[in-house]
């Protein structure tokens, strides 16, 4: 069982080459509530690793393959109010199985570093918040991904109210306003409100709670990074968390 590691202060500077060395051939997941900045931090890490000479493969979950992107469209481009949570969970796992088969497993076999924007921990948090038992998520995930679990999962923690501000949503918005909110302005480039983001503030509070509990049962290491502050400050914390966990 992994223990949580919370990085709340400024981290020590680490060179790109040091980061590339400790992450070589590793599978790292960047996850957390909507608006936490996980995608921004994955991109920053990708850039640092490449600058350090690493071979990097970045991907997103759900999606990342032709089949996975079709599943992603079903899951995130429409209001899911009528979708059964079991169906929802299985669709995420189906996309993930294809991603591992086509992208993650081959890259790791070649000794490359893999960075993923979300993975199994997201299903634990989001579908868990919708009523699906997170421990059953783990059981399904063993079938979907086999032995290809992350070497490290980083949870970027931010409260739901701040996350809403960052993705341009008002606290009173709920799933029924999905169409009106789509494409809302965001502090994060290229972000728009998807079907998960469009759920209520109370739902997102439950999601954050699930993320903070995931280390209790997740089979591989999970660390938590404070996602408040500037992009550079959070990148420093992230770098220190990775070095601490993998070094």
C-alpha positions in Angstrom: 0.0 0.0 0.0 1.4 3.4 -0.9 1.5 6.3 1.5 0.6 9.9 0.6 3.3 12.5 0.1 2.2 16.1 0.2 4.5 18.7 -1.3 3.3 22.1 0.0 6.5 24.3 -0.1 9.0 25.4 -2.7 10.9 22.4 -4.0 14.7 22.3 -4.5 15.8 22.9 -8.1 16.5 19.7 -10.1 18.3 19.7 -13.5 16.5 18.4 -16.5 19.2 15.7 -16.8 18.6 14.5 -13.2 14.8 14.3 -13.9 15.4 12.4 -17.2 17.6 9.9 -15.4 15.3 9.1 -12.6 12.3 8.8 -14.9 13.9 6.8 -17.6 11.7 3.9 -18.7 9.0 4.8 -16.1 5.3 5.2 -16.5 4.1 8.3 -14.7 0.4 9.5 -14.4 -0.7 13.1 -13.8 -4.1 13.2 -12.3 -6.4 15.2 -10.1 -9.7 17.2 -10.0 -10.8 19.4 -12.9 -8.9 22.7 -12.8 -5.9 21.3 -10.9 -3.5 21.9 -13.7 -2.4 18.3 -14.3 -2.2 18.8 -18.1 -0.1 21.9 -17.7 2.3 20.0 -15.4 2.5 17.0 -17.7 3.5 19.3 -20.5 6.1 21.0 -18.3 7.5 17.7 -17.3 7.5 16.5 -20.9 9.5 19.6 -21.9 12.0 19.2 -19.1 12.6 15.5 -19.9 13.2 16.2 -23.6 15.6 19.0 -22.7 17.4 16.4 -20.5 17.7 14.0 -23.4 14.9 11.6 -22.6 12.7 9.8 -25.1 9.2 10.6 -24.0 5.7 9.4 -25.0 2.8 11.5 -23.8 -0.8 10.3 -23.9 -4.2 11.1 -22.5 -6.8 8.9 -20.9 -9.5 8.3 -22.1 -8.4 8.4 -25.7 -4.9 8.4 -27.2 -5.8 5.9 -29.9 -8.3 5.9 -32.8 -10.6 3.5 -30.9 -10.0 5.3 -27.6 -10.8 8.7 -29.1 -14.1 7.3 -30.3 -14.9 6.1 -26.8 -13.7 9.4 -25.4 -16.2 11.2 -27.5 -19.0 9.1 -26.1 -17.9 9.7 -22.6 -17.0 13.4 -22.6 -18.8 15.1 -25.5 -22.3 14.4 -24.3 -24.4 14.7 -21.1 -24.0 11.5 -19.2 -27.1 11.9 -17.0 -28.8 8.8 -18.5 -25.7 6.6 -18.6 -25.4 3.9 -16.0 -22.3 4.2 -13.9 -21.3 0.6 -14.6 -21.5 1.3 -18.3 -19.5 4.5 -17.8 -16.8 2.7 -15.9 -16.5 -0.1 -18.4 -16.1 2.4 -21.3 -13.2 4.1 -19.5 -11.6 0.7 -19.0 -12.1 -0.3 -22.7 -10.3 2.9 -23.8 -7.6 2.3 -21.3 -7.0 -1.3 -22.5 -6.5 -0.1 -26.0 -4.2 2.7 -24.9 -2.0 0.2 -23.0 -1.9 -2.2 -26.0 -1.1 0.4 -28.7 0.9 3.1 -26.9 2.0 2.5 -23.3 3.3 -1.1 -23.4 5.3 -0.7 -26.7 6.9 2.5 -25.4 7.9 1.0 -22.1 9.3 -2.1 -23.9 11.6 0.4 -25.8 12.8 2.0 -22.6 10.9 5.2 -23.2 9.3 7.4 -20.5 5.5 7.5 -20.6 3.5 10.4 -19.2 -0.2 10.0 -19.1 -2.9 12.7 -18.5 -5.2 10.7 -16.2 -5.4 7.0 -15.8 -7.1 4.5 -13.4 -7.1 6.9 -10.4 -9.5 9.1 -12.3 -12.0 6.3 -12.5 -11.5 5.6 -8.8 -12.4 9.3 -8.1 -15.0 10.2 -10.7 -17.0 7.0 -10.9 -16.4 6.4 -7.2 -18.0 9.8 -6.6 -21.0 8.6 -8.7 -21.4 5.5 -6.6 -19.1 2.8 -8.1 -17.0 1.0 -5.6 -13.4 2.1 -6.1 -12.0 -1.2 -5.1 -14.0 -2.8 -7.9 -12.4 -0.3 -10.2 -9.1 -1.8 -9.2 -10.3 -5.3 -10.0 -11.5 -4.2 -13.4 -8.3 -2.4 -14.1 -6.2 -5.5 -13.5 -8.1 -7.1 -16.4 -7.9 -4.0 -18.6 -4.2 -3.1 -18.2 -2.6 -6.3 -16.9 0.8 -5.6 -15.4 1.1 -2.1 -16.9 0.4 0.0 -13.9 2.0 3.4 -13.3 5.4 3.5 -11.5 4.0 6.7 -9.9 0.8 8.6 -9.9 0.8 12.3 -9.0 -2.5 13.7 -7.7 -2.6 17.5 -8.1 -4.8 18.7 -5.3 -7.1 21.8 -5.5 -10.5 22.4 -3.9 -13.6 22.2 -6.1 -14.3 26.0 -5.9 -10.9 26.9 -7.2 -11.1 24.3 -9.9 -14.4 25.8 -11.0 -12.8 29.2 -11.3 -9.9 27.8 -13.4 -12.2 26.1 -15.9 -14.5 29.1 -16.1 -17.5 27.6 -14.4 -19.9 29.1 -11.8 -20.5 27.1 -8.6 -24.3 26.8 -9.4 -23.7 25.2 -12.8 -24.8 21.6 -13.0 -25.0 18.9 -15.6 -28.2 20.3 -17.1 -26.3 23.3 -18.2 -23.7 21.3 -20.1 -24.5 22.7 -23.6 -24.5 26.3 -22.4 -21.2 25.8 -20.5 -19.4 24.0 -23.3 -16.3 25.9 -24.5 -16.4 28.2 -21.4 -13.3 30.4 -20.9 -10.5 28.8 -18.9 -7.2 29.7 -17.3 -5.8 26.7 -19.0 -5.1 26.9 -22.8 -7.2 24.6 -24.9 -9.5 23.6 -22.0 -13.3 23.4 -22.3 -16.0 22.1 -20.2 -16.7 18.4 -20.8 -19.4 16.1 -19.4 -17.4 15.3 -16.3 -16.5 18.9 -15.6 -20.1 20.0 -16.1 -21.3 18.0 -13.1 -22.3 19.9 -9.9 -20.0 21.5 -7.4 -21.0 18.9 -4.8 -20.1 16.1 -7.1 -16.6 17.7 -7.6 -16.2 18.0 -3.9 -16.8 14.2 -3.6 -14.3 13.7 -6.5 -11.6 15.6 -4.6 -12.2 13.5 -1.5 -11.9 10.3 -3.5 -8.6 11.5 -5.0 -7.2 12.1 -1.5 -8.3 8.7 -0.4 -6.9 6.7 -3.3 -3.5 6.0 -1.8 -5.3 3.8 0.8 -5.9 1.0 -1.7 -4.1 1.8 -4.9 -1.6 -1.0 -5.8 1.3 1.3 -6.9 2.8 4.6 -5.4 0.7 7.7 -5.3 1.9 11.2 -4.2 -0.2 14.3 -3.7 1.1 17.7 -4.8 -0.4 21.0 -3.7 -1.7 22.6 -6.9 -2.0 26.1 -5.6 0.4 28.8 -6.8 2.1 29.6 -10.1 2.8 27.0 -12.8 6.5 27.3 -12.0 6.0 26.8 -8.3 3.8 23.7 -8.9 6.4 22.3 -11.4 9.1 22.6 -8.7 6.9 20.7 -6.2 6.2 18.1 -8.9 9.9 17.7 -9.7 10.7 17.2 -6.0 7.9 14.7 -5.6 9.1 12.6 -8.5 12.8 12.6 -7.4 11.7 11.7 -3.8 9.5 8.8 -5.0 11.7 7.4 -7.7 15.2 8.4 -6.8 
